[in-house]
Amino acid sequence: MEFLPKLSQNLLEILDDDDYYDITIEVGNDPNVKIFKAHMVILNYRSPYLRRILSTNKKKNDETLVHIKLPNVSPETFQVVLR
């Protein structure tokens, strides 16, 4: 059974999911800014750096999306890290 390859593929598909994301991440500085849509639970478990940032930006109970800014990271670099 190819469980792990399928799981890896599903996680990549989740990155492209525009329906169920719960965080937006604004990366870069003008004019090179990109907004990424992501899933906090995955970021929390995959990145100690993002876990620290997320711990201070917990989602509010009013269903508003969490939005964080990472101006010191290029969008190209963050795209690689996110994948």
DSSP file (Angstrom, degrees, kcal/mol; ACC not computed):
  #  RESIDUE AA STRUCTURE BP1 BP2  ACC     N-H-->O    O-->H-N    N-H-->O    O-->H-N    TCO  KAPPA ALPHA  PHI   PSI    X-CA   Y-CA   Z-CA
    1    1 A M              0   0    0      0, 0.0     2,-0.8     0, 0.0     3,-0.3   0.000 360.0 360.0 360.0 141.4    0.0    0.0    0.0
    2    2 A E     >  +     0   0    0      1,-0.2     4,-1.6     2,-0.1     5,-0.2  -0.449 360.0 143.3-101.5  59.7    1.2    3.5   -0.8
    3    3 A F  H  >  +     0   0    0     -2,-0.8     4,-2.7     2,-0.2    -1,-0.2   0.948  68.2  46.4 -66.6 -50.9    0.0    5.2    2.3
    4    4 A L  H  > S+     0   0    0     -3,-0.3     4,-2.6     1,-0.2     5,-0.2   0.909 112.4  48.5 -65.9 -43.4    2.9    7.7    2.8
    5    5 A P  H  > S+     0   0    0      0, 0.0     4,-2.2     0, 0.0    -1,-0.2   0.914 114.0  48.3 -61.2 -38.7    3.2    8.9   -0.8
    6    6 A K  H  X S+     0   0    0     -4,-1.6     4,-2.6     2,-0.2    -2,-0.2   0.911 111.0  50.4 -66.5 -41.1   -0.6    9.4   -0.9
    7    7 A L  H  X S+     0   0    0     -4,-2.7     4,-2.3     2,-0.2    -1,-0.2   0.920 110.0  50.2 -61.8 -44.0   -0.5   11.3    2.4
    8    8 A S  H  X S+     0   0    0     -4,-2.6     4,-1.8     1,-0.2    -1,-0.2   0.906 111.1  49.2 -60.7 -41.6    2.3   13.5    1.0
    9    9 A Q  H  X S+     0   0    0     -4,-2.2     4,-2.1     1,-0.2    -2,-0.2   0.903 109.4  52.1 -64.7 -41.4    0.3   14.2   -2.1
   10   10 A N  H  X S+     0   0    0     -4,-2.6     4,-2.1     1,-0.2    -2,-0.2   0.893 107.3  52.5 -62.4 -39.6   -2.8   15.0    0.1
   11   11 A L  H  X S+     0   0    0     -4,-2.3     4,-1.3     1,-0.2    -1,-0.2   0.888 108.7  49.8 -65.0 -38.2   -0.8   17.5    2.1
   12   12 A L  H  X S+     0   0    0     -4,-1.8     4,-0.8     1,-0.2    -1,-0.2   0.885 109.5  52.0 -65.9 -37.4    0.4   19.3   -1.1
   13   13 A E  H >< S+     0   0    0     -4,-2.1     3,-0.7     1,-0.2     4,-0.2   0.869 103.5  58.0 -65.4 -36.2   -3.2   19.4   -2.2
   14   14 A I  H >< S+     0   0    0     -4,-2.1     3,-1.5     1,-0.2    -1,-0.2   0.868  98.3  60.8 -61.3 -36.5   -4.2   21.0    1.1
   15   15 A L  H 3< S+     0   0    0     -4,-1.3    -1,-0.2     1,-0.3    22,-0.2   0.817 107.4  45.1 -60.3 -30.0   -1.7   23.8    0.4
   16   16 A D  T << S+     0   0    0     -4,-0.8     2,-0.6    -3,-0.7    -1,-0.3   0.363  85.3 118.0 -94.8   4.8   -3.7   24.7   -2.8
   17   17 A D    <   -     0   0    0     -3,-1.5     4,-0.2    -4,-0.2    -3,-0.0  -0.623  38.4-177.7 -79.3 117.2   -7.1   24.5   -1.1
   18   18 A D  S    S+     0   0    0     -2,-0.6    -1,-0.1     1,-0.1    -4,-0.0   0.382  72.9  61.7 -93.0   3.6   -8.9   27.8   -1.2
   19   19 A D  S    S+     0   0    0      1,-0.1    -1,-0.1     0, 0.0    -2,-0.0   0.836 107.1  29.8 -99.1 -37.2  -11.9   26.7    0.8
   20   20 A Y  S    S+     0   0    0     -6,-0.1    -2,-0.1     2,-0.0    -1,-0.1   0.209  78.2 128.6-117.7  16.4  -10.8   25.6    4.2
   21   21 A Y        -     0   0    0     -4,-0.2    18,-0.2     1,-0.1     3,-0.1  -0.336  34.5-168.9 -69.3 155.3   -7.7   27.7    5.1
   22   22 A D        +     0   0    0     16,-2.0    44,-1.5     1,-0.2     2,-0.3   0.267  63.6  47.8-130.3  10.7   -7.7   29.5    8.4
   23   23 A I  E     -Ab  38  66A   0     15,-1.3    15,-2.5    42,-0.2     2,-0.4  -0.991  57.2-155.6-150.5 143.2   -4.7   31.8    8.2
   24   24 A T  E     -Ab  37  67A   0     42,-2.7    44,-2.3    -2,-0.3     2,-0.5  -0.959  11.4-159.4-115.7 141.4   -3.3   34.3    5.7
   25   25 A I  E     -Ab  36  68A   0     11,-2.7    11,-2.7    -2,-0.4     2,-0.7  -0.966   4.7-154.1-125.1 115.4    0.4   35.1    5.7
   26   26 A E  E     -Ab  35  69A   0     42,-3.0    44,-3.4    -2,-0.5     2,-0.4  -0.800  21.6-171.5 -91.5 118.0    1.6   38.3    4.1
   27   27 A V  E     +Ab  34  70A   0      7,-2.9     7,-2.2    -2,-0.7    47,-0.1  -0.907  35.6   9.2-119.9 136.7    5.2   37.8    3.0
   28   28 A G  E    S-A   33   0A   0     42,-1.9     2,-0.3    -2,-0.4     5,-0.2  -0.300  76.0 -78.6  98.3-179.3    7.7   40.3    1.6
   29   29 A N  E >   -A   32   0A   0      3,-0.6     3,-2.0    -2,-0.1    -2,-0.0  -0.876  66.4 -45.9-121.0 153.8    8.0   44.1    1.2
   30   30 A D  T 3  S+     0   0    0      1,-0.4    -2,-0.0    -2,-0.3    -1,-0.0  -0.333 124.3  16.8 -56.8 138.4    6.4   46.4   -1.4
   31   31 A P  T 3  S+     0   0    0      0, 0.0     2,-1.1     0, 0.0    -1,-0.4  -0.976 126.6  56.0 -91.9   6.1    6.4   45.9   -4.3
   32   32 A N  E <  S+A   29   0A   0     -3,-2.0    -3,-0.6     2,-0.0     2,-0.4  -0.603  74.2 137.8-101.2  73.2    7.3   42.2   -3.8
   33   33 A V  E     +A   28   0A   0     -2,-1.1     2,-0.4    -5,-0.2    -5,-0.2  -0.938  24.9 179.1-120.0 139.0    4.4   41.1   -1.5
   34   34 A K  E     -A   27   0A   0     -7,-2.2    -7,-2.9    -2,-0.4     2,-0.6  -0.998  19.4-142.0-137.4 142.6    2.4   37.9   -1.7
   35   35 A I  E     -A   26   0A   0     -2,-0.4     2,-0.4    -9,-0.2    -9,-0.2  -0.918  17.8-162.0-106.5 124.0   -0.4   36.6    0.5
   36   36 A F  E     -A   25   0A   0    -11,-2.7   -11,-2.7    -2,-0.6     2,-0.4  -0.819   9.5-144.1-103.0 142.1   -0.4   32.9    1.2
   37   37 A K  E     +A   24   0A   0     -2,-0.4     2,-0.2   -13,-0.2   -13,-0.2  -0.892  35.5 155.6-102.0 136.0   -3.4   30.9    2.5
   38   38 A A  E     -A   23   0A   0    -15,-2.5   -16,-2.0    -2,-0.4   -15,-1.3  -0.829  43.7-101.9-149.9-175.3   -2.5   28.1    4.9
   39   39 A H    >>  -     0   0    0     -2,-0.2     4,-2.3   -18,-0.2     3,-0.6  -0.972  20.3-150.1-123.6 117.1   -3.7   25.9    7.7
   40   40 A M  H 3> S+     0   0    0     -2,-0.5     4,-3.1     1,-0.2     5,-0.2   0.860  94.3  57.1 -57.8 -40.3   -2.5   26.7   11.2
   41   41 A V  H 3> S+     0   0    0      1,-0.2     4,-1.5     2,-0.2    -1,-0.2   0.895 110.3  44.6 -62.3 -38.5   -2.5   23.2   12.5
   42   42 A I  H <> S+     0   0    0     -3,-0.6     4,-1.7     2,-0.2    -1,-0.2   0.933 114.6  48.0 -70.3 -45.3   -0.1   22.1    9.8
   43   43 A L  H  X S+     0   0    0     -4,-2.3     4,-1.7     1,-0.2     8,-0.3   0.906 109.3  55.4 -59.5 -41.2    2.2   25.1   10.2
   44   44 A N  H  < S+     0   0    0     -4,-3.1    -1,-0.2     1,-0.2    -2,-0.2   0.886 114.6  37.3 -59.9 -41.4    2.2   24.6   13.9
   45   45 A Y  H  < S+     0   0    0     -4,-1.5    -1,-0.2    -5,-0.2    -2,-0.2   0.677 119.3  47.0 -88.2 -17.1    3.4   21.0   13.7
   46   46 A R  H  < S+     0   0    0     -4,-1.7    -2,-0.2     1,-0.2    -1,-0.2   0.641 113.0  41.2 -98.8 -15.8    5.8   21.5   10.8
   47   47 A S     X  -     0   0    0     -4,-1.7     4,-2.3    -5,-0.2    -1,-0.2  -0.919  50.4-166.2-141.6 112.4    7.7   24.6   11.8
   48   48 A P  H  > S+     0   0    0      0, 0.0     4,-1.8     0, 0.0     5,-0.1   0.871  97.2  55.0 -60.0 -35.5    9.0   25.6   15.2
   49   49 A Y  H  > S+     0   0    0      1,-0.2     4,-1.6     2,-0.2     3,-0.2   0.957 111.8  41.2 -62.2 -51.3    9.5   29.2   13.9
   50   50 A L  H  > S+     0   0    0      1,-0.2     4,-3.1     2,-0.2     5,-0.2   0.822 108.5  62.0 -68.5 -29.4    5.9   29.5   12.8
   51   51 A R  H  X S+     0   0    0     -4,-2.3     4,-2.0    -8,-0.3    -1,-0.2   0.914 104.3  48.6 -60.0 -42.2    4.7   27.8   16.0
   52   52 A R  H  X S+     0   0    0     -4,-1.8     4,-0.6     2,-0.2    -1,-0.2   0.919 113.7  46.0 -64.2 -42.9    6.2   30.6   18.0
   53   53 A I  H >< S+     0   0    0     -4,-1.6     3,-1.0     1,-0.2     4,-0.3   0.924 113.3  49.2 -65.3 -43.9    4.6   33.2   15.8
   54   54 A L  H >< S+     0   0    0     -4,-3.1     3,-1.4     1,-0.2    -1,-0.2   0.823  99.0  66.5 -66.9 -30.8    1.2   31.4   15.9
   55   55 A S  H 3< S+     0   0    0     -4,-2.0     3,-0.3     1,-0.3    -1,-0.2   0.760 106.3  43.0 -64.3 -22.0    1.3   31.1   19.6
   56   56 A T  T << S+     0   0    0     -3,-1.0    -1,-0.3    -4,-0.6    -2,-0.2   0.428 116.3  49.3 -98.5  -0.8    1.0   34.9   19.9
   57   57 A N  S <  S+     0   0    0     -3,-1.4    -1,-0.2    -4,-0.3    -2,-0.1  -0.264  76.1 170.0-130.7  45.7   -1.7   35.1   17.1
   58   58 A K        -     0   0    0     -3,-0.3     2,-0.1     1,-0.1    -3,-0.1  -0.248  43.8 -95.8 -63.0 147.7   -4.2   32.4   18.1
   59   59 A K        -     0   0    0      1,-0.1     2,-0.1     7,-0.1    -1,-0.1  -0.373  39.1-126.5 -64.9 136.4   -7.5   32.4   16.2
   60   60 A K    >   -     0   0    0      4,-0.4     3,-1.0     1,-0.1     4,-0.1  -0.464  17.5-117.0 -81.4 158.0  -10.2   34.3   17.9
   61   61 A N  T 3  S+     0   0    0      1,-0.3    -1,-0.1    -2,-0.1    -2,-0.1   0.523 103.3  80.4 -73.9  -4.1  -13.6   32.6   18.6
   62   62 A D  T 3  S-     0   0    0      2,-0.1    -1,-0.3     1,-0.1     3,-0.1   0.275 107.8-113.9 -88.8  14.3  -15.4   35.0   16.3
   63   63 A E    <   +     0   0    0     -3,-1.0     2,-0.2     1,-0.2    -2,-0.1   0.583  65.6 147.3  69.8  11.0  -14.3   33.0   13.2
   64   64 A T        -     0   0    0     -4,-0.1    -4,-0.4     1,-0.1    -1,-0.2  -0.537  52.9-107.4 -75.5 147.7  -12.1   35.8   11.8
   65   65 A L        -     0   0    0     -2,-0.2     2,-0.4    -3,-0.1   -42,-0.2  -0.430  26.9-118.2 -72.4 146.4   -9.0   34.6   10.0
   66   66 A V  E     -b   23   0A   0    -44,-1.5   -42,-2.7    -2,-0.1     2,-0.4  -0.691  31.0-167.5 -79.9 138.0   -5.6   35.0   11.5
   67   67 A H  E     +b   24   0A   0     -2,-0.4     2,-0.3   -44,-0.2   -42,-0.2  -0.986   7.4 178.8-130.8 121.7   -3.4   37.2    9.4
   68   68 A I  E     -b   25   0A   0    -44,-2.3   -42,-3.0    -2,-0.4     2,-0.4  -0.878  17.3-140.7-120.6 157.2    0.3   37.5   10.1
   69   69 A K  E     -b   26   0A   0     -2,-0.3   -42,-0.2   -44,-0.2     3,-0.1  -0.956  15.3-179.1-119.6 133.9    3.0   39.5    8.3
   70   70 A L  E >   +b   27   0A   0    -44,-3.4   -42,-1.9    -2,-0.4     3,-1.4  -0.681  13.4 165.0-126.3  75.7    6.6   38.3    7.5
   71   71 A P  T 3  S+     0   0    0      0, 0.0    -1,-0.1     0, 0.0   -44,-0.1   0.738  70.5  60.9 -68.4 -22.0    8.1   41.3    5.8
   72   72 A N  T 3  S+     0   0    0    -44,-0.1     2,-0.4    -3,-0.1   -45,-0.1   0.322  92.7  77.5 -90.0  10.3   11.7   40.0    6.2
   73   73 A V  S <  S-     0   0    0     -3,-1.4   -45,-0.4   -45,-0.0    -3,-0.1  -0.963  80.2-126.5-119.6 134.8   11.1   36.9    4.1
   74   74 A S     >  -     0   0    0     -2,-0.4     4,-2.5     1,-0.1     5,-0.2  -0.520  19.3-124.4 -76.5 147.0   10.9   36.9    0.3
   75   75 A P  H  > S+     0   0    0      0, 0.0     4,-2.2     0, 0.0     5,-0.1   0.867 111.8  55.0 -57.1 -36.4    7.7   35.3   -1.2
   76   76 A E  H  > S+     0   0    0      2,-0.2     4,-1.5     1,-0.2     5,-0.1   0.921 109.8  45.3 -64.2 -43.6    9.9   33.0   -3.3
   77   77 A T  H  > S+     0   0    0      1,-0.2     4,-2.3     2,-0.2    -1,-0.2   0.919 112.8  50.5 -65.3 -43.8   11.7   31.7   -0.1
   78   78 A F  H  X S+     0   0    0     -4,-2.5     4,-3.1     1,-0.2     5,-0.2   0.873 105.1  57.3 -65.2 -35.8    8.5   31.3    1.8
   79   79 A Q  H  X S+     0   0    0     -4,-2.2     4,-1.7    -5,-0.2    -1,-0.2   0.916 109.4  45.7 -58.9 -43.0    6.9   29.4   -1.1
   80   80 A V  H  < S+     0   0    0     -4,-1.5    -2,-0.2     2,-0.2    -1,-0.2   0.930 114.4  47.6 -65.8 -45.5    9.7   26.8   -0.9
   81   81 A V  H  < S+     0   0    0     -4,-2.3    -2,-0.2     1,-0.2    -1,-0.2   0.904 109.9  53.0 -62.1 -42.5    9.5   26.6    2.9
   82   82 A L  H  <        0   0    0     -4,-3.1    -1,-0.2     1,-0.3    -2,-0.2   0.871 360.0 360.0 -63.1 -38.0    5.7   26.2    2.8
   83   83 A R     <        0   0    0     -4,-1.7    -1,-0.3    -5,-0.2    -2,-0.2   0.471 360.0 360.0 -76.6 360.0    6.0   23.3    0.4
